[in-house]
Amino acid sequence: MVVPAKRLSRSRSRKRRFQKEIVKPVQLVRCKNCNELTLPHRICINCGFYKGKKYLEIEKESKKK
């Protein structure tokens, strides 16, 4: 049986073990209908479309003065 030549320190082993825990930046895609940035595989919150079909009726807020 193979035995490691030297013991790994806690920090070294934890660095290797928790590499997959690093937070990745959010990936955004353009909506094909309104060209706004949205999360992939989600309904666009700006226009309510997903894969070319309308799923939500979005009401636009009017600015009152």
C-alpha positions, 0 to 999 in steps of 0.5 A, a space after each residue: 500500500 502506498 503511503 504519502 511521503 509527508 502529511 498535507 497541512 489542513 490548509 492545503 487539503 481544504 484548498 483542494 477540497 473546497 475548490 468547487 465551493 467558489 462562487 461563480 458569476 451569474 450567467 445572463 442571456 439576452 431575451 429574444 423578444 425584448 433584448 433584456 438580460 435575464 437568467 437562462 431558462 427563466 421567463 423574462 421579467 421585462 416582457 413575460 416571454 420564454 422561448 417565443 411564447 408569452 407566459 406572463 402579462 406584464 403591466 407597465 408602471 406609469 410615472 405619476 407626477 
